[in-house]
């Protein structure tokens, strides 16, 4: 019994090192085994995965991948690929940047607009409200602008200004050239 436990412990300790060496020698075989493991863990049949990919494409979700179809198992597989150095990591990062993140704000805004059945985007609402505010301000301030005369800054009118410095009660003399 102790011998079996010792072998299991040694295998668990050495296994990651052996897997890394095998991955360097035959990375396609390792990749195929990992995808097969993820399919088994997901509980999905390969036919179901293909159908979900076809359905997503028919619904316009071109960014839906096998990893998405596999659920949590696919997410873990993609995560381990993204964290491992090498070409796979670069491919995952490029795919996510080019396909998932580009236009993400527009897609979210569109989904919210569709979900709440609003005909305007946030930018359109902002423009409309800004224009309404400007028009109201122009209408309300038009009379004030008409009644306003020029401001007289001659010294006789400046003497009525209040100054914070009360130590010198006389206002400074203004000279106009």
CNS distance restraints for C-alpha pairs under 8 A (distance, minus, plus):
assign (resid   1 and name CA) (resid   5 and name CA) 6.42 0.50 0.50
assign (resid   2 and name CA) (resid   6 and name CA) 6.08 0.50 0.50
assign (resid   3 and name CA) (resid   7 and name CA) 6.23 0.50 0.50
assign (resid   4 and name CA) (resid   8 and name CA) 6.17 0.50 0.50
assign (resid   5 and name CA) (resid   9 and name CA) 6.12 0.50 0.50
assign (resid   6 and name CA) (resid  10 and name CA) 6.14 0.50 0.50
assign (resid   7 and name CA) (resid  11 and name CA) 6.03 0.50 0.50
assign (resid   8 and name CA) (resid  12 and name CA) 6.14 0.50 0.50
assign (resid   9 and name CA) (resid  13 and name CA) 6.20 0.50 0.50
assign (resid  10 and name CA) (resid  14 and name CA) 5.99 0.50 0.50
assign (resid  11 and name CA) (resid  15 and name CA) 5.51 0.50 0.50
assign (resid  12 and name CA) (resid  16 and name CA) 7.58 0.50 0.50
assign (resid  14 and name CA) (resid  18 and name CA) 6.37 0.50 0.50
assign (resid  15 and name CA) (resid  19 and name CA) 6.00 0.50 0.50
assign (resid  16 and name CA) (resid  20 and name CA) 6.19 0.50 0.50
assign (resid  17 and name CA) (resid  21 and name CA) 6.36 0.50 0.50
assign (resid  18 and name CA) (resid  22 and name CA) 6.12 0.50 0.50
assign (resid  19 and name CA) (resid  23 and name CA) 5.98 0.50 0.50
assign (resid  20 and name CA) (resid  24 and name CA) 6.39 0.50 0.50
assign (resid  21 and name CA) (resid  25 and name CA) 6.48 0.50 0.50
assign (resid  22 and name CA) (resid  26 and name CA) 5.87 0.50 0.50
assign (resid  22 and name CA) (resid  27 and name CA) 7.22 0.50 0.50
assign (resid  22 and name CA) (resid  30 and name CA) 7.39 0.50 0.50
assign (resid  23 and name CA) (resid  27 and name CA) 4.45 0.50 0.50
assign (resid  23 and name CA) (resid  28 and name CA) 7.94 0.50 0.50
assign (resid  23 and name CA) (resid  29 and name CA) 7.83 0.50 0.50
assign (resid  23 and name CA) (resid  30 and name CA) 5.74 0.50 0.50
assign (resid  26 and name CA) (resid  30 and name CA) 6.51 0.50 0.50
assign (resid  27 and name CA) (resid  31 and name CA) 6.00 0.50 0.50
assign (resid  28 and name CA) (resid  32 and name CA) 6.15 0.50 0.50
assign (resid  29 and name CA) (resid  33 and name CA) 6.22 0.50 0.50
assign (resid  30 and name CA) (resid  34 and name CA) 6.15 0.50 0.50
assign (resid  31 and name CA) (resid  35 and name CA) 6.19 0.50 0.50
assign (resid  32 and name CA) (resid  36 and name CA) 6.09 0.50 0.50
assign (resid  33 and name CA) (resid  37 and name CA) 6.06 0.50 0.50
assign (resid  34 and name CA) (resid  38 and name CA) 6.19 0.50 0.50
assign (resid  34 and name CA) (resid  77 and name CA) 7.54 0.50 0.50
assign (resid  35 and name CA) (resid  39 and name CA) 6.20 0.50 0.50
assign (resid  35 and name CA) (resid  77 and name CA) 7.64 0.50 0.50
assign (resid  36 and name CA) (resid  40 and name CA) 6.30 0.50 0.50
assign (resid  37 and name CA) (resid  41 and name CA) 6.13 0.50 0.50
assign (resid  38 and name CA) (resid  42 and name CA) 6.02 0.50 0.50
assign (resid  38 and name CA) (resid  70 and name CA) 7.14 0.50 0.50
assign (resid  38 and name CA) (resid  73 and name CA) 5.19 0.50 0.50
assign (resid  38 and name CA) (resid  74 and name CA) 6.14 0.50 0.50
assign (resid  38 and name CA) (resid  77 and name CA) 7.03 0.50 0.50
assign (resid  39 and name CA) (resid  43 and name CA) 6.53 0.50 0.50
assign (resid  39 and name CA) (resid  44 and name CA) 6.33 0.50 0.50
assign (resid  39 and name CA) (resid  45 and name CA) 7.43 0.50 0.50
assign (resid  39 and name CA) (resid  46 and name CA) 7.51 0.50 0.50
assign (resid  39 and name CA) (resid  70 and name CA) 6.50 0.50 0.50
assign (resid  39 and name CA) (resid  73 and name CA) 7.50 0.50 0.50
assign (resid  39 and name CA) (resid  74 and name CA) 7.94 0.50 0.50
assign (resid  40 and name CA) (resid  44 and name CA) 7.09 0.50 0.50
assign (resid  41 and name CA) (resid  73 and name CA) 6.16 0.50 0.50
assign (resid  42 and name CA) (resid  70 and name CA) 5.46 0.50 0.50
assign (resid  42 and name CA) (resid  71 and name CA) 6.59 0.50 0.50
assign (resid  42 and name CA) (resid  72 and name CA) 7.21 0.50 0.50
assign (resid  42 and name CA) (resid  73 and name CA) 5.62 0.50 0.50
assign (resid  42 and name CA) (resid  74 and name CA) 7.70 0.50 0.50
assign (resid  44 and name CA) (resid  48 and name CA) 6.20 0.50 0.50
assign (resid  44 and name CA) (resid  49 and name CA) 6.59 0.50 0.50
assign (resid  44 and name CA) (resid  70 and name CA) 7.05 0.50 0.50
assign (resid  45 and name CA) (resid  49 and name CA) 6.48 0.50 0.50
assign (resid  46 and name CA) (resid  50 and name CA) 6.30 0.50 0.50
assign (resid  47 and name CA) (resid  51 and name CA) 6.18 0.50 0.50
assign (resid  48 and name CA) (resid  52 and name CA) 6.13 0.50 0.50
assign (resid  49 and name CA) (resid  53 and name CA) 6.28 0.50 0.50
assign (resid  49 and name CA) (resid  66 and name CA) 6.99 0.50 0.50
assign (resid  49 and name CA) (resid  69 and name CA) 5.91 0.50 0.50
assign (resid  49 and name CA) (resid  70 and name CA) 7.26 0.50 0.50
assign (resid  50 and name CA) (resid  54 and name CA) 6.21 0.50 0.50
assign (resid  51 and name CA) (resid  55 and name CA) 6.02 0.50 0.50
assign (resid  52 and name CA) (resid  56 and name CA) 6.07 0.50 0.50
assign (resid  52 and name CA) (resid  69 and name CA) 6.57 0.50 0.50
assign (resid  53 and name CA) (resid  57 and name CA) 6.22 0.50 0.50
assign (resid  53 and name CA) (resid  64 and name CA) 6.74 0.50 0.50
assign (resid  53 and name CA) (resid  65 and name CA) 6.86 0.50 0.50
assign (resid  53 and name CA) (resid  66 and name CA) 7.11 0.50 0.50
assign (resid  53 and name CA) (resid  69 and name CA) 7.12 0.50 0.50
assign (resid  54 and name CA) (resid  58 and name CA) 6.14 0.50 0.50
assign (resid  55 and name CA) (resid  59 and name CA) 6.19 0.50 0.50
assign (resid  56 and name CA) (resid  60 and name CA) 6.36 0.50 0.50
assign (resid  56 and name CA) (resid  61 and name CA) 5.02 0.50 0.50
assign (resid  56 and name CA) (resid  62 and name CA) 6.87 0.50 0.50
assign (resid  56 and name CA) (resid  64 and name CA) 6.36 0.50 0.50
assign (resid  57 and name CA) (resid  61 and name CA) 5.17 0.50 0.50
assign (resid  57 and name CA) (resid  62 and name CA) 5.22 0.50 0.50
assign (resid  57 and name CA) (resid  64 and name CA) 7.49 0.50 0.50
assign (resid  63 and name CA) (resid  99 and name CA) 6.23 0.50 0.50
assign (resid  63 and name CA) (resid 100 and name CA) 6.65 0.50 0.50
assign (resid  64 and name CA) (resid  68 and name CA) 6.12 0.50 0.50
assign (resid  64 and name CA) (resid  69 and name CA) 7.59 0.50 0.50
assign (resid  65 and name CA) (resid  69 and name CA) 6.43 0.50 0.50
assign (resid  66 and name CA) (resid  70 and name CA) 6.16 0.50 0.50
assign (resid  66 and name CA) (resid  74 and name CA) 7.22 0.50 0.50
assign (resid  67 and name CA) (resid  71 and name CA) 6.62 0.50 0.50
assign (resid  67 and name CA) (resid  73 and name CA) 7.67 0.50 0.50
assign (resid  67 and name CA) (resid  74 and name CA) 4.00 0.50 0.50
assign (resid  67 and name CA) (resid  75 and name CA) 5.93 0.50 0.50
assign (resid  67 and name CA) (resid  77 and name CA) 7.51 0.50 0.50
assign (resid  67 and name CA) (resid  78 and name CA) 6.73 0.50 0.50
assign (resid  68 and name CA) (resid  74 and name CA) 6.21 0.50 0.50
assign (resid  68 and name CA) (resid  75 and name CA) 6.92 0.50 0.50
assign (resid  69 and name CA) (resid  74 and name CA) 7.27 0.50 0.50
assign (resid  70 and name CA) (resid  74 and name CA) 4.69 0.50 0.50
assign (resid  70 and name CA) (resid  75 and name CA) 7.61 0.50 0.50
assign (resid  71 and name CA) (resid  75 and name CA) 6.28 0.50 0.50
assign (resid  72 and name CA) (resid  76 and name CA) 6.20 0.50 0.50
assign (resid  73 and name CA) (resid  77 and name CA) 6.24 0.50 0.50
assign (resid  74 and name CA) (resid  78 and name CA) 6.07 0.50 0.50
assign (resid  75 and name CA) (resid  79 and name CA) 5.97 0.50 0.50
assign (resid  76 and name CA) (resid  80 and name CA) 6.14 0.50 0.50
assign (resid  77 and name CA) (resid  81 and name CA) 6.31 0.50 0.50
assign (resid  78 and name CA) (resid  82 and name CA) 6.09 0.50 0.50
assign (resid  78 and name CA) (resid  92 and name CA) 7.71 0.50 0.50
assign (resid  79 and name CA) (resid  83 and name CA) 6.23 0.50 0.50
assign (resid  80 and name CA) (resid  84 and name CA) 6.19 0.50 0.50
assign (resid  81 and name CA) (resid  88 and name CA) 6.20 0.50 0.50
assign (resid  81 and name CA) (resid  89 and name CA) 5.72 0.50 0.50
assign (resid  81 and name CA) (resid  92 and name CA) 7.48 0.50 0.50
assign (resid  82 and name CA) (resid  88 and name CA) 7.05 0.50 0.50
assign (resid  82 and name CA) (resid  89 and name CA) 4.46 0.50 0.50
assign (resid  82 and name CA) (resid  90 and name CA) 7.67 0.50 0.50
assign (resid  82 and name CA) (resid  92 and name CA) 6.02 0.50 0.50
assign (resid  82 and name CA) (resid  93 and name CA) 7.03 0.50 0.50
assign (resid  83 and name CA) (resid  89 and name CA) 6.57 0.50 0.50
assign (resid  84 and name CA) (resid  88 and name CA) 7.69 0.50 0.50
assign (resid  84 and name CA) (resid  89 and name CA) 6.13 0.50 0.50
assign (resid  85 and name CA) (resid  89 and name CA) 5.94 0.50 0.50
assign (resid  86 and name CA) (resid  90 and name CA) 6.72 0.50 0.50
assign (resid  87 and name CA) (resid  91 and name CA) 6.18 0.50 0.50
assign (resid  88 and name CA) (resid  92 and name CA) 6.19 0.50 0.50
assign (resid  89 and name CA) (resid  93 and name CA) 6.18 0.50 0.50
assign (resid  90 and name CA) (resid  94 and name CA) 6.04 0.50 0.50
assign (resid  91 and name CA) (resid  95 and name CA) 6.05 0.50 0.50
assign (resid  92 and name CA) (resid  96 and name CA) 6.19 0.50 0.50
assign (resid  93 and name CA) (resid  97 and name CA) 6.09 0.50 0.50
assign (resid  94 and name CA) (resid  98 and name CA) 5.91 0.50 0.50
assign (resid  95 and name CA) (resid  99 and name CA) 5.62 0.50 0.50
assign (resid  95 and name CA) (resid 100 and name CA) 7.28 0.50 0.50
assign (resid  96 and name CA) (resid 100 and name CA) 4.90 0.50 0.50
assign (resid  96 and name CA) (resid 101 and name CA) 6.18 0.50 0.50
assign (resid  97 and name CA) (resid 101 and name CA) 5.12 0.50 0.50
assign (resid  97 and name CA) (resid 102 and name CA) 6.33 0.50 0.50
assign (resid  98 and name CA) (resid 102 and name CA) 5.74 0.50 0.50
assign (resid 100 and name CA) (resid 104 and name CA) 6.77 0.50 0.50
assign (resid 103 and name CA) (resid 107 and name CA) 6.24 0.50 0.50
assign (resid 104 and name CA) (resid 108 and name CA) 6.13 0.50 0.50
assign (resid 105 and name CA) (resid 109 and name CA) 6.09 0.50 0.50
assign (resid 106 and name CA) (resid 110 and name CA) 6.02 0.50 0.50
assign (resid 107 and name CA) (resid 111 and name CA) 6.08 0.50 0.50
assign (resid 108 and name CA) (resid 112 and name CA) 6.14 0.50 0.50
assign (resid 109 and name CA) (resid 113 and name CA) 6.00 0.50 0.50
assign (resid 109 and name CA) (resid 121 and name CA) 6.91 0.50 0.50
assign (resid 109 and name CA) (resid 122 and name CA) 7.80 0.50 0.50
assign (resid 110 and name CA) (resid 114 and name CA) 6.09 0.50 0.50
assign (resid 110 and name CA) (resid 121 and name CA) 7.66 0.50 0.50
assign (resid 111 and name CA) (resid 115 and name CA) 5.94 0.50 0.50
assign (resid 112 and name CA) (resid 116 and name CA) 5.98 0.50 0.50
assign (resid 113 and name CA) (resid 117 and name CA) 5.60 0.50 0.50
assign (resid 113 and name CA) (resid 118 and name CA) 5.05 0.50 0.50
assign (resid 113 and name CA) (resid 119 and name CA) 6.88 0.50 0.50
assign (resid 113 and name CA) (resid 120 and name CA) 7.22 0.50 0.50
assign (resid 113 and name CA) (resid 121 and name CA) 6.77 0.50 0.50
assign (resid 114 and name CA) (resid 118 and name CA) 6.65 0.50 0.50
assign (resid 120 and name CA) (resid 124 and name CA) 5.73 0.50 0.50
assign (resid 120 and name CA) (resid 125 and name CA) 6.26 0.50 0.50
assign (resid 121 and name CA) (resid 125 and name CA) 6.30 0.50 0.50
assign (resid 122 and name CA) (resid 126 and name CA) 6.18 0.50 0.50
assign (resid 123 and name CA) (resid 127 and name CA) 6.22 0.50 0.50
assign (resid 124 and name CA) (resid 128 and name CA) 6.11 0.50 0.50
assign (resid 125 and name CA) (resid 129 and name CA) 6.10 0.50 0.50
assign (resid 126 and name CA) (resid 130 and name CA) 6.04 0.50 0.50
assign (resid 127 and name CA) (resid 131 and name CA) 6.09 0.50 0.50
assign (resid 128 and name CA) (resid 132 and name CA) 6.21 0.50 0.50
assign (resid 129 and name CA) (resid 133 and name CA) 6.11 0.50 0.50
assign (resid 130 and name CA) (resid 134 and name CA) 6.19 0.50 0.50
assign (resid 131 and name CA) (resid 135 and name CA) 6.15 0.50 0.50
assign (resid 132 and name CA) (resid 136 and name CA) 6.14 0.50 0.50
assign (resid 133 and name CA) (resid 137 and name CA) 6.09 0.50 0.50
assign (resid 134 and name CA) (resid 138 and name CA) 6.13 0.50 0.50
assign (resid 135 and name CA) (resid 139 and name CA) 6.24 0.50 0.50
assign (resid 136 and name CA) (resid 140 and name CA) 6.05 0.50 0.50
assign (resid 137 and name CA) (resid 141 and name CA) 5.79 0.50 0.50
assign (resid 138 and name CA) (resid 142 and name CA) 5.76 0.50 0.50
assign (resid 139 and name CA) (resid 143 and name CA) 7.89 0.50 0.50
assign (resid 140 and name CA) (resid 144 and name CA) 7.79 0.50 0.50
assign (resid 141 and name CA) (resid 145 and name CA) 6.13 0.50 0.50
assign (resid 142 and name CA) (resid 146 and name CA) 6.31 0.50 0.50
assign (resid 143 and name CA) (resid 147 and name CA) 6.27 0.50 0.50
assign (resid 144 and name CA) (resid 148 and name CA) 6.01 0.50 0.50
assign (resid 152 and name CA) (resid 157 and name CA) 6.96 0.50 0.50
assign (resid 153 and name CA) (resid 157 and name CA) 6.26 0.50 0.50
assign (resid 153 and name CA) (resid 158 and name CA) 6.21 0.50 0.50
assign (resid 154 and name CA) (resid 158 and name CA) 6.37 0.50 0.50
assign (resid 154 and name CA) (resid 174 and name CA) 7.69 0.50 0.50
assign (resid 154 and name CA) (resid 176 and name CA) 7.95 0.50 0.50
assign (resid 155 and name CA) (resid 159 and name CA) 6.37 0.50 0.50
assign (resid 155 and name CA) (resid 173 and name CA) 6.88 0.50 0.50
assign (resid 155 and name CA) (resid 174 and name CA) 5.88 0.50 0.50
assign (resid 155 and name CA) (resid 175 and name CA) 7.88 0.50 0.50
assign (resid 156 and name CA) (resid 160 and name CA) 7.89 0.50 0.50
assign (resid 157 and name CA) (resid 161 and name CA) 7.88 0.50 0.50
assign (resid 158 and name CA) (resid 171 and name CA) 7.78 0.50 0.50
assign (resid 159 and name CA) (resid 170 and name CA) 7.86 0.50 0.50
assign (resid 159 and name CA) (resid 171 and name CA) 5.96 0.50 0.50
assign (resid 161 and name CA) (resid 171 and name CA) 7.99 0.50 0.50
assign (resid 163 and name CA) (resid 169 and name CA) 8.00 0.50 0.50
assign (resid 163 and name CA) (resid 171 and name CA) 7.67 0.50 0.50
assign (resid 165 and name CA) (resid 169 and name CA) 7.85 0.50 0.50
